Amino acid sequence: MKTIIITGCSSGVGAQTAAYLATYTDITVIGIARREEMLLQLEKKISDSNPAGKFIPLAFDINENDRFGELVSKIKKLVPSINGLINNAGVLIKKPFADITPNDFGMSMQTNFKAPFFLIQALLPLFESRSHIVNISSMGGVQGSVKFPEMSIYSASKAALANLTESLAVELAENKISVNCIAPGAVQTEMLEKAFPGYKAQVTPEEMGEFVGSFVLTGHHFFNGKVLPLSTSTP
């Protein structure tokens, strides 16, 4: 039995990734998110569509990284070890550069970079050999990609996560842990709609969730330390 942890699991790509992975009878999915009510709704949805699916909702705010010891203790009570981690939780602050506050900066870096950094660190003792960490960045965080106005702090925080991926792939190799990063373009999520009202992305959360779910299971057989842009346009 494999165990995969997904953060930001209450909606969007995280929820769809959990639903996809729960179709495997040999996988236990632990979904982490702040919004407990939505996690419980996802649990019911998965149970209704796939009674054999193993999904465990775990309400926790990953921005409270001083409580990661408590989180790890909870996970240890649920499973003996883990095989994968998908750092999917993120926040998108869209503002002109001149208007970005220290609070905006702190929130973006905390959610998009600091939380994944220290979550990986806290979970290190639980990873089995040949485990796979998948960080979800963004095309905005990829060097040389097209950038958009008012996205400076979002893109910078996601670029930090992409760089962390490359660094950890080297450092964790001796632990036999692979680390890769997926950098999607626009996906039709609640976060995208809030930042760009009326814009319609070509990719649905269901499509991206299936891709991410498949990748965490098999991608490390082909890649390590890679930042993989997921976009139909170039650059």
C-alpha positions as CSV (number, residue, x, y, z in Angstrom):
1,M,0.0,0.0,0.0
2,K,1.4,3.4,-1.0
3,T,0.6,6.7,0.7
4,I,0.5,10.0,-1.1
5,I,0.1,13.4,0.7
6,I,-1.5,16.3,-1.1
7,T,-1.6,19.9,0.2
8,G,-4.2,22.4,-0.9
9,C,-6.6,19.5,-1.3
10,S,-10.0,21.1,-0.7
11,S,-10.6,22.3,-4.2
12,G,-9.2,22.7,-7.7
13,V,-6.2,20.7,-8.9
14,G,-5.6,19.3,-5.4
15,A,-9.1,17.9,-5.1
16,Q,-9.0,16.4,-8.6
17,T,-5.6,14.9,-8.0
18,A,-6.9,13.2,-4.8
19,A,-10.0,11.9,-6.6
20,Y,-7.8,10.4,-9.4
21,L,-5.4,8.8,-7.0
22,A,-8.2,7.4,-4.9
23,T,-9.2,5.2,-7.9
24,Y,-6.2,3.1,-7.2
25,T,-7.0,0.4,-4.6
26,D,-3.4,0.2,-3.4
27,I,-3.0,3.9,-2.6
28,T,-4.0,5.8,0.5
29,V,-4.4,9.6,-0.1
30,I,-4.0,12.0,2.8
31,G,-5.5,15.4,1.8
32,I,-4.4,18.4,3.7
33,A,-6.2,21.8,3.6
34,R,-7.4,24.5,5.9
35,R,-11.1,24.2,4.9
36,E,-12.3,21.2,6.8
37,E,-15.8,21.4,5.5
38,M,-14.6,21.2,1.9
39,L,-12.3,18.3,2.7
40,L,-15.2,16.4,4.1
41,Q,-17.3,17.1,1.0
42,L,-14.4,15.8,-1.1
43,E,-14.2,12.7,1.1
44,K,-17.9,12.0,0.5
45,K,-17.6,12.6,-3.2
46,I,-14.7,10.1,-3.5
47,S,-16.6,7.6,-1.3
48,D,-19.8,7.9,-3.4
49,S,-18.0,7.5,-6.7
50,N,-15.4,4.9,-5.6
51,P,-16.3,3.1,-2.4
52,A,-12.9,1.3,-2.4
53,G,-11.0,4.6,-2.6
54,K,-8.9,5.4,0.5
55,F,-9.0,9.1,1.2
56,I,-8.1,10.6,4.6
57,P,-9.0,14.3,5.1
58,L,-6.6,16.1,7.4
59,A,-7.6,19.7,8.3
60,F,-4.4,21.7,8.9
61,D,-3.1,25.2,7.9
62,I,0.4,24.6,6.3
63,N,1.2,28.3,7.0
64,E,1.5,27.3,10.6
65,N,4.9,25.7,10.0
66,D,5.7,25.9,13.7
67,R,3.1,23.2,14.2
68,F,4.6,20.8,11.6
69,G,5.7,18.5,14.5
70,E,2.1,18.1,15.4
71,L,1.1,17.4,11.8
72,V,3.8,14.7,11.5
73,S,2.5,13.1,14.7
74,K,-1.0,13.0,13.2
75,I,0.3,11.4,10.0
76,K,2.3,8.8,11.9
77,K,-0.9,7.7,13.6
78,L,-2.5,7.2,10.2
79,V,0.2,5.5,8.2
80,P,3.7,4.1,9.0
81,S,5.4,5.8,6.1
82,I,4.8,7.8,2.9
83,N,5.7,7.4,-0.8
84,G,4.8,10.7,-2.2
85,L,4.2,14.4,-1.5
86,I,2.5,16.8,-3.8
87,N,3.0,20.4,-2.7
88,N,0.0,21.9,-4.4
89,A,-1.2,24.6,-1.9
90,G,-0.7,28.1,-3.2
91,V,-1.8,31.7,-3.0
92,L,-2.0,34.1,-5.9
93,I,-1.8,37.8,-5.1
94,K,-2.3,40.0,-8.2
95,K,-1.3,43.6,-7.6
96,P,0.8,46.3,-9.2
97,F,4.4,46.0,-8.0
98,A,4.1,49.5,-6.4
99,D,1.2,48.4,-4.3
100,I,2.6,45.2,-2.9
101,T,2.8,45.4,0.9
102,P,5.1,43.5,3.2
103,N,2.1,41.4,4.3
104,D,1.5,40.5,0.6
105,F,5.1,39.6,0.2
106,G,5.2,37.5,3.4
107,M,1.9,35.7,2.6
108,S,3.1,34.8,-0.9
109,M,6.5,33.5,0.2
110,Q,5.1,31.8,3.2
111,T,2.4,29.7,1.3
112,N,4.2,29.2,-2.0
113,F,7.8,28.6,-0.8
114,K,8.4,28.5,3.0
115,A,5.6,26.1,3.8
116,P,6.7,23.5,1.2
117,F,10.3,23.9,2.3
118,F,9.6,23.1,5.9
119,L,6.9,20.5,5.2
120,I,9.4,18.5,3.2
121,Q,11.9,18.9,6.0
122,A,9.4,17.7,8.7
123,L,8.3,14.7,6.6
124,L,11.8,13.5,5.7
125,P,11.9,10.7,8.3
126,L,8.6,9.2,6.9
127,F,9.6,8.9,3.2
128,E,10.3,5.4,2.0
129,S,13.1,4.7,-0.4
130,R,12.2,5.6,-4.0
131,S,9.7,8.2,-2.9
132,H,8.7,11.2,-5.1
133,I,8.1,14.8,-4.1
134,V,6.2,16.9,-6.7
135,N,6.2,20.7,-6.3
136,I,3.5,22.6,-8.2
137,S,5.0,25.8,-9.5
138,S,3.7,27.9,-12.4
139,M,4.7,28.9,-15.9
140,G,5.2,32.4,-14.3
141,G,8.0,31.0,-12.2
142,V,9.9,29.5,-15.2
143,Q,12.9,31.5,-16.5
144,G,12.3,32.8,-20.0
145,S,8.5,32.3,-20.0
146,V,6.1,35.1,-20.8
147,K,5.4,37.3,-17.7
148,F,2.2,39.2,-16.9
149,P,1.6,42.6,-15.2
150,E,0.7,42.5,-11.5
151,M,2.1,39.0,-11.0
152,S,5.6,39.8,-9.7
153,I,5.4,38.4,-6.2
154,Y,3.4,35.3,-7.3
155,S,5.9,34.5,-10.1
156,A,8.9,35.2,-7.8
157,S,7.6,32.8,-5.1
158,K,6.9,30.1,-7.6
159,A,10.4,30.5,-9.1
160,A,11.8,30.0,-5.6
161,L,9.9,26.7,-5.4
162,A,11.2,25.6,-8.8
163,N,14.8,26.4,-7.7
164,L,14.3,24.5,-4.4
165,T,13.3,21.5,-6.5
166,E,16.6,21.5,-8.4
167,S,18.6,21.8,-5.1
168,L,16.7,19.1,-3.2
169,A,17.0,16.6,-6.0
170,V,20.8,16.7,-5.5
171,E,20.7,16.8,-1.7
172,L,18.0,14.1,-1.2
173,A,19.5,11.7,-3.8
174,E,21.4,9.8,-1.0
175,N,18.0,9.3,0.7
176,K,16.7,7.8,-2.7
177,I,14.0,10.5,-2.8
178,S,13.3,12.1,-6.2
179,V,12.1,15.7,-6.5
180,N,10.5,17.3,-9.5
181,C,8.5,20.4,-10.3
182,I,5.5,20.8,-12.5
183,A,4.9,24.4,-13.8
184,P,1.4,24.6,-15.3
185,G,0.0,27.4,-17.4
186,A,-3.5,28.6,-16.8
187,V,-5.9,26.0,-15.3
188,Q,-9.6,26.8,-14.8
189,T,-9.6,27.0,-11.0
190,E,-11.2,29.2,-8.4
191,M,-7.9,30.9,-7.8
192,L,-7.6,31.7,-11.5
193,E,-11.2,33.0,-11.8
194,K,-10.6,35.3,-8.8
195,A,-7.4,36.7,-10.3
196,F,-8.6,36.9,-13.9
197,P,-12.4,37.2,-13.9
198,G,-14.0,36.0,-17.1
199,Y,-10.8,34.3,-18.5
200,K,-11.3,30.7,-19.7
201,A,-8.3,28.4,-19.5
202,Q,-7.9,25.6,-21.9
203,V,-7.1,23.1,-19.1
204,T,-9.6,21.9,-16.6
205,P,-8.8,20.9,-13.0
206,E,-9.8,17.3,-13.8
207,E,-7.3,17.1,-16.6
208,M,-4.5,18.6,-14.6
209,G,-5.4,16.5,-11.6
210,E,-5.1,13.3,-13.6
211,F,-1.7,14.5,-15.0
212,V,-0.3,15.3,-11.6
213,G,-1.6,12.1,-10.1
214,S,0.0,10.0,-12.8
215,F,3.2,12.0,-12.6
216,V,3.7,11.5,-8.8
217,L,3.3,7.7,-9.4
218,T,5.6,7.3,-12.4
219,G,7.4,10.6,-13.2
220,H,10.4,9.8,-10.9
221,H,11.3,6.8,-13.1
222,F,12.2,9.3,-15.9
223,F,13.0,12.6,-14.2
224,N,14.7,14.0,-11.2
225,G,15.4,17.7,-10.4
226,K,13.4,18.8,-13.4
227,V,11.1,21.8,-13.7
228,L,8.6,20.8,-16.4
229,P,6.6,23.5,-18.1
230,L,3.0,22.4,-18.9
231,S,1.9,24.8,-21.6
232,T,0.7,24.5,-25.2
233,S,2.4,27.8,-26.1
234,T,6.1,28.7,-26.5
235,P,7.7,30.5,-24.8
